[in-house]
Amino acid sequence: MPFTPVNSRMVRAQIGPGRRMFSQRGAMLAYQGDVSFTPNIQGGQGGIGSMIGRRIANEATPLMTVEGSGTVLFGHGGHHVHVVDLTGDTLYVEADRLLAFDGTLQQGTMFMGSQGGVMGMVRGQVTGQGLFTTTLKGQGAVAVMAHGGVIELPITPQRPVHVDPQAYVAHRGDVRNKLSTALGWRDMVGRGSGEAFQLELSGQGTVYVQASEEKL
């Protein structure tokens, strides 16, 4: 496991020869040893195509390549940090939620509208997030950021999960998503207490939800 929690808002990573990591720029808090930090212009393991896709999607979150030998402390903006361990599967995560991830993981993008159609595009408009979601696949770990901590909710064919789009952080597994409206007559007259939109996740997997609806 490349990340060791220091507290709820900080993780420690051990960097060694032949092992590199990627982090969001500005995420390095402190380090010990012979470690280098260089701007990444190739979009991580996904190559130039991944970078272009992220820029088209307005998800060009600047990354740093971290290499060398030593220990690095990562954190950003006082946000809570949650570590996700991947064992060959794929994590779908909003680009601005990424703190750092193992360099062994292959990075790409997925157009949310490919699953949600028009509703997927509406989700991008509602949340202010890109229509593309970053994908990380392979064997390794990912440190993601969230407001107020993260809870993992299981998704099963019998029990889909409905999430406030702004509380969504990431998901993994064989999961389909669509945006549905919860707007009813009570909302129309100002008496409703429910959210106007819900992100429905169905299939088999896990969704990561933050405790606050605030944006990073």
N, C-alpha and C positions, 0 to 999 in steps of 0.2 A: 504494500500500500504506500504510494508515494506521498500521501498527505497525512499528517498527524495533527489532529485538532489541538490547538493551544488553549483556546477558549471559544465561545460561541461566535466570535467575530474575526478569528485569526487561525490560519493553518500553517504548519511547518512542512517544508518539502526538502528531501535529501536529493541533491544533484550529484551525479557521478559521471565518470568518463564514459562516453558512448551513449549517454542518456540525456535527452533534452526535454524541455517542457515549453509550453506556451502560456503566457499570462496576458491579462489585460494591462495596457500601459497605465502606469501609476499604481499597480497593485503590489509592487515590492515595497515592503515596510522596512526590512533590514536583512542583512545576509552576513555570513561568515564563510571564509574560504576564497578560493580563486574562481569566481563566478562572473560570467559576462552576460550582459543584457543588450540585445540588438533589435532594432525595429524589424518586424516581419513583413515582407512585401509580397509573399507568395500565398497568403491565405492558409497557413498551416500545412498539414499533410495533404490537403485537398488540392494544392497547387493553384496555378493562376486562374483556372476556371472557377474555383471556389471563391477566390477574391473578387472576381468580376461579378459573380452571382450575388455576393454580399453587398457590393456597391450598388448594383441595380436595385437591390431590395432595401437600400438605405440602412443596411446593417453592417456597415464597414467599421465595426468596433476595432480600434487599433490594437494590434497584438505585439508582444515582445517575445523573442526567442531567448530562452534561458538555458545556458550551457556552462559546463565547467565541473568543478568539484567543490562541494560545500553545502551549506544549509541556508535556505531562504525562507523568510516569513512573508506570507501573503495576506492581504486584507485590503478593503477598499471602502471608503466613505462610512465606516462604522456599521456596514451592513452585516447581517448574520450570514454565516458561511455553512453550507451543507455539502458533504462529500458523497458523490455517487460512484460506486465501483461497477465497472462494466466488464462482463465476461464474454465478449464476443457479440453482444447485442448493440442496439443503437439507441442513443439518447437524443431526443428532440428538445432543444432548449433555445430560449430567446437569446440573441447575441449579447445584449447588454447585461444578461444575468451571469455570463461566464466570468469567473475570476481567474482560474488557471486550469490547465488540463495536461495530461500525460502526452508527450510527443509521439508515443506509439499509436495514438488514436487517429483515425482517418477523418478529416473534416470535410463536410459538404454542406449543401443547402437543400431545403425542400420547400416547394411552393405550397403554402397552406391552402390555396384555392383548389389544388388538385384533389383534395379530399372534400373540402367544404363547398366547392363551387362558389357561387356568388356570396354565400354566407361566410366563406373563408375570407373573402375580400372585405366584407363588412366588418369582420373581426379586426382586421388591420386598421380600419378607419376608426372603430370604436375605441380601441385600446391605444392608438397612437404608435403601435409597434409595426414592424415591417410585415409584408405579406409573406416573406420567406422566414423559415425557421432554420437555425443552424443544426446540423446533425453531426454527432461524434460516434464513431463506430470502432469496435475492436476490444482489445484487452488493455485496461488501464483505468485511471480514476479521473474524475472531473470535480472541481470545486465550484459550486454555483453560489450566487448571492441572492439574498431575499430580505424583505422587511419582516422583522418580528419572528424569524425562524421559519422552518419548513416542516410540513407534515406529509408523510407518504400515504396515499390512499390507493388501495387495490382496485383495479378495474376488472370485472368479470363479465362474461356474456350475459349472465343473469342480472348483474347489477352495474349498469353504466354509472358514471360519475358526472355530475353537473357542477361546473366551476365558474365563478365570476371571472371573466376574461382577464381582468387586471390583477387577480390573485394567482393566475396561472404562472408557473415558473418553468416546468419541463415535464416531459413524459417519456416513457420507454415501453417497448413491447409491441404487439400486433394490435394497434389502436387506431380507430377512425375518429375523426373529429368533425363537428359541425356546430355552427352557431345557431341557437334558437332564441326566439323572443318569448319573454315572459310577460309581455305587456297586456294587461287586461283592462276592463272597464274601470276598476278601482284606480289603476295608475292614471288613466285618462282624466279622472276627476281629482287627482291629487291625493287619493286616500290609500294608495297601495304602499306596502312596505317592502315588496320584493324588488329584485334587480330587473332592469329592463331587458338585459341580454344574459344568456348563459351559454357557456361552452360545454357541449355534451361530448364526452369521451366514452366510446364503447369498444368492446373487444376483450383482449386479455393483456394486462400490463399494469403499470403503476403511473400515477400522476403525482407530481410534486407541487404542493400548494403553499403559498406564503401566508403568514398570519395577517398581513395588512394589504390593502388594495392600493397603497401608494406606489408610484413608479420610481424606479431607481434613478 
